[in-house]
Amino acid sequence: MAQKGKSIQKLNFEEAMEKLEKIVENLESGELSLEDSVKSFEEGIELSKLCKKKLESAENRVKKIVERSEGDLDFELFDEPEGETNE
């Protein structure tokens, strides 16, 4: 299954989850060939890793905000992990 459109690394969390859900549906349907199933599974693993990375990044940002909530809120810009963008 060739990656079309945006590269996986450029997807936002919601887009990655949507693609991952579609892959799961396709795999569960049992209609894919073995080769397509393996390719879909590989893409799903990459999407899963991306989602985990984005969730961890969001969690760290929230933790920093909460830690500062004892006093004045102090927002700072965070460096996005390499290859990650806010769209």
Secondary structure, 3 states (H helix, E strand, C coil): CCCCCCCHHHCCHHHHHHHHHHHHHHHHHCCCCHHHHHHHHHHHHHHHHHHHHHHHHHHHHHHHHHHHCCCCCCCCCCCCCCCCCCC
